[in-house]
Amino acid sequence: MKKFIQFCVALAVALGVAGCYNDFDMPAPRPAATDADFADMERISIADVKQLFLTEHGSISGTGENSDWEHTKYTLIGQSKEGKDYYIKGKIQSSDEEGNIYKSLHLVDETGAIEVKLSTGLYIDYPMGTYDKATGTIPTHWVYVKVTGLYVGNYRMMLSIGGAPTDSYNKVGEHKFYANSNIENPTEIAQRVFLGEATELKLGEEILEIDESNYGDYFGEAGQQYLGRLVLLKGITCRYWEIGSNFYPSWMCTDLRPVESKYWYKWAVNEDFYSNTSRKNLHCNFYGSVLFSYRTERPTQTMTEGVFVVRTSGYSRFAKQPVVRDGGQGDILAILGIYSKSWTYSFGAYQCSISHFDDLMFKESEFLTDAEAEALAPAGSDSWTTNLSANDYEE
């Protein structure tokens, strides 16, 4: 019995020591940030961050072309008049868990919304829940971002916060220019971006509702304050339209020259294919575009009131899911964006980005079946591989 008791005591001590090491190896999560943690700094609203860019460059129109350094516009965020560093405080309104939102944290405060360009896996450290139709709410968190020393940059009329401007070359060797860059160093992210307390997004407050009666309010320069906001498009209709040289639904590959674009009846392209050029199997990810409209008549250009394009990534988990039927009607919860060079640019569009596949709120019967999506692709479902070559997609 004595030996048994000694064994139990030794085991308890061993477990206690192991527990201590476990606590050391896995420290407790950092406490939620509060306003008190930033008492020596000055809060700046998201609208005022955007105004810093507008004060220097005049407009988001004509300043997001990014064709060379002369046409790549950005503004360094400095300090307040009192010499204090700035921070923003906003609610998380995006999630990258399903892969459609990429390296971005979209925040909203009482004045507006903006993208913060960071790294991947943000949903783990900066979580946001899913939309509850019954309550019109989404569980989320506050986030604080120290923004002094970062840059407000314009790309195709969408402003974002990120690191220093940068340039690089794409897969076809073209020189690309970026008004700011992603902050990907984990140490810098930890020093700049802080998770706050739990909160929620509410329909009618942070979540704006667009319907057939008010869609004009969100269009053009007069509605630019809504760019970047989370919106619920109520009762909007899917349209299979050709508008100018663009057609919907479609995939587009900008890594091919000339740019390839074809009708496609899934949300994006994420496929394996055999390349006749390289004589081997390759894998390809393209983004897809599906058009939705409050208008019954086909417009002459996509930059038209009431016309929205849902843009999805080939890296999203739902890339290969069939799209909504032509004429299908439902609701869409998405970040409202724009892709244009100016307010009158013929090839511009209001682009919407969803976080979750369930943010496409259509009845199951309103989606094409897999067989229908395959049958609708011109000349067979693999027709999009015709002009692809190994050089376009090998790293």
C-alpha positions, -999 to +999 in steps of 0.1 A: +000+000+000+028+024+009+045+019-025+011+025-042+007+058-023+042+068-033+035+060-069+003+081-068+021+110-053+049+108-079+023+106-107+005+137-093+038+157-092+047+146-127+013+156-140+016+189-122+050+196-138+036+186-172+007+210-167+031+238-159+050+232-191+019+230-211+009+264-197+043+277-206+042+264-241+006+275-247+002+309-231-033+323-225-048+344-253-040+381-252-068+400-233-093+418-255-082+454-263-102+483-250-101+521-255-080+524-223-051+506-241-049+535-266-052+564-242-019+579-253-030+579-290-058+597-309-086+579-326-093+588-362-125+578-379-125+557-411-141+586-430-113+609-419-087+584-430-102+584-464-103+622-463-066+623-459-063+608-494-090+630-508-073+661-494-041+653-511-054+639-544-088+654-548-109+624-558-109+586-560-119+590-596-089+592-620-064+583-592-067+545-591-053+536-625-020+523-612-005+520-647+029+535-636+042+554-605+029+587-618-006+572-618-003+553-586-017+575-558-013+570-520-011+591-488+011+584-458-008+585-425+011+608-401+004+620-366-022+644-351-016+681-346-007+673-311+020+648-322+000+617-312-002+585-333-035+577-348-056+545-345-089+534-359-115+513-341-140+493-362-161+462-363-150+432-384-174+428-413-155+401-434-142+366-430-115+348-451-125+314-437-140+302-471-112+317-492-132+343-512-119+373-491-081+372-494-055+388-471-080+415-461-098+426-430-128+448-437-137+472-409-167+495-403-173+523-378-200+549-375-186+569-404-177+544-431-158+512-440-123+504-453-101+474-461-070+467-441-045+447-461-029+420-440-021+383-444-040+350-446-059+330-419-074+362-404-106+345-394-087+326-366-074+357-348-101+382-359-133+362-361-167+371-375-197+349-374-225+343-400-257+362-407-288+353-386-318+360-409-342+359-379-325+387-360-306+405-388-274+403-369-238+389-372-217+382-341-183+399-345-156+418-327-141+452-324-106+457-338-081+484-331-055+493-358-025+516-352-024+534-385+003+561-382+030+551-406+007+532-429-006+542-463-040+549-477-039+537-513-063+538-543-068+508-566-096+511-592-114+537-569-113+515-538-093+529-509-075+506-485-049+508-456-016+490-460+021+490-459+044+510-482+037+512-520+053+485-540+057+471-575+062+436-590+058+417-622+028+394-630+029+360-646+031+374-681+059+397-673+040+430-670+051+456-645+024+461-619+022+490-594+004+490-560-005+520-540+001+501-508+011+466-498-001+438-475+013+437-439+023+400-437+049+400-410+032+384-379+052+405-356+042+437-372+005+426-373+007+418-336+021+453-329-005+471-350-038+451-351-056+443-318-087+422-313-112+439-291-144+429-273-172+409-288-200+429-305-224+425-334-234+439-368-270+449-371-292+452-402-302+489-406-271+501-387-237+486-398-254+464-424-271+486-451-302+474-469-305+480-506-337+473-525-356+483-556-367+515-539-333+530-530-305+514-552-300+548-569-287+562-536-257+540-537-246+549-573-220+574-585-200+600-567-229+610-544-229+575-530-192+570-526-194+570-488-210+535-490-181+519-508-166+492-486-198+488-465-215+455-458-249+456-477-278+433-480-291+433-516-328+425-511-349+408-539-323+412-566-324+392-599-297+372-616-293+381-653-274+363-680-266+393-701-240+405-726-231+441-719-208+456-744-178+433-746-185+418-712-208+388-707-223+372-676-219+347-660-183+342-670-148+335-659-119+358-668-082+351-668-061+383-668-028+362-669-035+354-706-028+380-732-051+389-748-073+385-717-095+354-719-131+356-709-158+330-715-193+321-704-191+300-672-219+287-650-201+281-618-189+308-593-153+305-604-128+282-620-108+258-600-100+229-623-073+205-634-067+203-671-043+188-696-022+213-716-015+203-752+014+228-751+033+212-722+019+177-726+011+175-689-016+181-663-019+216-649-042+233-623-059+266-628-078+291-606-097+320-623-122+344-608-158+344-619-184+372-624-221+368-620-244+397-627-274+408-607-298+437-614-328+455-602-335+465-638-355+445-662-339+461-693-304+453-703-281+483-698-255+494-723-227+494-697-222+477-663-216+511-645-254+516-643-277+522-614-290+490-598-265+467-616-241+447-594-215+420-601-207+392-576-170+385-580-157+352-567-122+337-564-110+304-579-095+298-545-128+300-527-143+268-512-174+272-533-156+281-566-170+250-584-206+254-572-232+262-599-245+298-601-280+311-598-304+305-627-312+333-651-341+352-636-335+337-601-344+362-573-330+364-538-309+383-513-271+388-512-250+398-483-217+413-495-190+440-492-199+467-517-170+476-539-162+492-572-137+484-600-133+514-623-110+542-634-135+569-631-172+575-625-179+574-662-156+545-672-175+523-696-159+491-684-163+498-647-186+478-624-199+477-588-184+445-575-197+427-545-176+402-524-192+376-502-175+360-472-196+328-470-215+308-497-246+311-474-245+348-480-261+340-514-296+337-500-315+320-528-338+290-526-321+258-535-343+255-566-329+289-579-294+274-583-284+254-614-277+217-609-242+205-617-254+188-648-271+220-660-240+241-654-219+216-673-244+215-702-246+253-705-208+257-711-202+263-748-188+234-767-185+213-735-175+221-700-138+219-708-139+245-736-121+270-715-089+251-716-084+256-754-059+284-753-041+278-720-004+270-721+020+257-695+040+290-693+009+308-681+004+288-649+037+273-639+054+291-610 
